[in-house]
Amino acid sequence: MNTSARKWSTFAICLLVAIVPNIDLTALNQAVPHLSADLHPSSTQILWIADAYGFALAGLLITMGGVGDRIGHKRLLLIGTAVFAAASAVTAYAPSAELLIAARALLGVAGATLMPSCLSLIRRVFTEPKERTMAVGAFAGVGGLAVGLGPVIGGALLDHFWWGSVFMINVPIMAVACLAGAALLPESRNPVPGRLDLLSVPLSVAGVLGLVYAVKEAAAHGPDEARVYVSAVVGVLALAAFLVRQGRLAEPLIDIRLFRRAAFSGSVVTNMFAMFALVAQSLIFSLFFQLALGWSPLKSGLAGLPGAAGAMVGGAALAPPLINAFGRARVVAAGMLLSAGGFGLFLIIGLHTSYWTMLPAMLLSGIGMGMGLTVTADTVLASVPKDRSGAASAISETATELGGALGMAILGSVLNAVYRNVLDLPAGVPAPAASAARDSLGAALQAAANLPGTVAAQVSAAARTAFVDGMHAALLCSAAFAALVAVFALITLRNVPKVIPENEEAEPVTVG
């Protein structure tokens, strides 16, 4: 197979692999009511069904990036797609909540192999900078589009089949990717890999999981819970021990000297902060469309697609030529400012706003995020040697996961705090219903369903109005944070060249 054919076949397989986990993330949310009726999980088990995948994924990204650099990313990707397909089948036919949780965790383990391997393979075959940036942008854009398609595909399947169908659809896609990958993918590995330090693995897992779990628990139950402090302390200490150990090992799991590169460290931190701001759109508007406006999951999923399409345009079509014209720092900053403007435009949206009024805000924020995240992801890959691209992309993805978790926690807390503060319930609402209504919009609508007609309508209207106020506050925070990220990118990436030269040396060189 010639170089061009190998390059584009690799790209197509990586795109196919990127679709499945991202669809799976959002399709699960629609399947929960259906599987709850079938398996009767407890409230704690429902939380673990939702979180087991994300915890396993976040905890193992760094490890899998290092493993791929050692055994080869083609081999790891083939293993990951095969395990993902098998775990999807087990998930689809799980006879109990316990087995479903275990299968979701196994999906997370397999999912942790996919992103670092795909990005490393893209880095291997796309050696021309403009093409590589376009490929990274399209890869990220397709992933974002798949997140938007999740509710659409999930809703369509659940209208005709059992809840397991949203997982079973993964099996043929991953099987095709595995077979095609075995025949067409090139190998990408460190030619002198060294051994895998076994103590580094549990330290990295404990560190990342401790922090992510602490953030999620703080968002769900408040920061005063003892388990939040314990988890946070364990995470910080484990990560500190992990980093100290990496600095002393001759063959570390990740080379912390990579952080000496301004291009690498600035892009990783920018990615994390950008994801903090981005999570508002996916979290808040899913609730806005379905609960505040009363739209179906399918209609809500279709309504969110323009933002994902905008991200693909910004990443694949706009970012490469703009880098050449203005440089990486300015493109990232411009993208984040566009996103800030989009978030700001959302402030005019209310319960009676036309969908077409929302569209410019969705497109603007999507295009801006696509530009910014594509440039930072491409800069991470370009600024490290090819044989370390797996570990580098894993670090970036881990930072993205942490940024998303922080965004969910902090922006969700802002929304809930404003909602509770401004909620104005009518007189005569029973105390239990009033207490439930102050908890969340969803709880308020459920409580209203059991009240007399006039009071029910008043409670629902008050809760929806309060939710919009909370949404505006969270989006204002997102806009401000995106603007701060723009300034941060201008400072940290100001000396990163438009075209980063290939550097295969073991010792990183500081840029800037």
Phi, psi and omega in degrees: 000133181286169186299317182296316180296319179297320181298310185282333174290322175298316180299315182296319180294319179296322176297318180298318180294323183292333185294315193295306183298327182287323173296319184299324183301313185270333179294329180302319183303325179283334183280341186303313179301323182288315180289333177295320179292333183270314187261345180053053178287154173287170180298323177294319179295324177298318178298319181288328174300320180286323190263341186302319180297309183296321179295313180296319180298307183298318183293333187252359182301312181298316180299314183292327175298316177292321178297318179298320177298334182270313184264349181107132184284334173296311180299316181294322179295319179296318177297315182297317180294322179294315179293321179298318179296315180295316180294327177296319178295318177297318179299316183298326184249019182301127182273353182213161179296323181297316179291326178297318178297316179297319180293323177295322177296320178295323174301320178295321176299313179294320180299329180293340179278340195280306186296310178301322181292316180298313182294324177294320179292320176298318177298325182290319189266335179261095183266341178276125190305315183296317179295320180297317179298318177298317181295316178296320179296316179294321179299312179294321181295319178295322176299316178295320178296323179295323176300318178291328180283341182308307179297327180293309181293317179299315179298319180295319180292317183291340175290339187235340186229180180282168187301330182292347182295332180291339175264326183295333180296338178294330191297305181295326180295313180291328177295318177297315180298321181293313181293316179294321179296320179299326183272330194243334186287143171279167176267149179220110181209167172284123182294338176234076194288325186076173182274160178271121179286114187290331179286332180295327184297304180296330178295316179292319179297312181296321181295309182292314181296321179301315181290315181296318180296319179298317180296314181296317180292322178297322179292322185279321189236000181096154185284355184275353180294138182298322182293336176294313180295315181299314181296318180296316180296315178300317180297313181296314181295319180294318178294320178298315178297322179298313182293320177298317181294321180297325180290340183259345184277143174288331181231074185288160175293317170230143180273104184291349174294343176301331181288352174289341179280122177300324180298318183286304185295319178298320180291320180297313181292319178299318178303314182296314181292323179295320179294328174304313181287322186294327187298339180301318185296313183289321182287306190288319185284337172298316177291320182298311182295315188277319185265310183290319181264345178075024179282155177289159176304322180294314179295321178296319178297317178296323182295330182275353184295325181302324178297317178293321177296321177299321178297322179293318178297313181298322183281309187275324187263320187268320187300312184301309179292329180291325175301314181296327183275321190238347182094160187293315183299316182292324180292316177298314180298317179297319179298316180291326177291323174300317179297318178300319177297320177297315177299323178296321179296332179297342183292343179272356184276133177226192184292337184245017179283139177294145177301325182291339173287328179287333190302313179301322179295318179295316181294317182297312180293323179293314179298316181298314179295322178300317178298309185295311184290329177294314181296317181292320178296318178295322180294321176302312182293319185287336188269002178235156175301151182303324184285357175243011185294330179295311178297320181296313180292329177294320177298315180297316180293324178295317177298322178296317178300316180294319178298319178296319179295318178296319179298315177302315185291308188285312181291324175297322178293321177298313180301312184294321181296315179293319179305310182292326184288325185260352182299123183242093182278148179289162177292149175092004178282126179304148184304315180299320180292322179295319178297317178295320182296327180284348182286313182191168178296317180301316179293324179296317180292324177294318179296321181296330182296340182257010180256163176300156190310306184295314180295320180300316180296321180293318179296315180298316181295317180297319181292319179294319178296317179295324179297318179298321176298316178295321177299316179299319180296316180295320180291328175295320175298318179298317179298315180296319181292320178298322177295321177295322177297323177300316178295317179300317180295319179300323182283310188282333184253012188296330182258007178283126184291159177300315177247113181276123183293147176297136179220108181259010182284154181287327183271114180296153179249131180291134176253122180092000000 
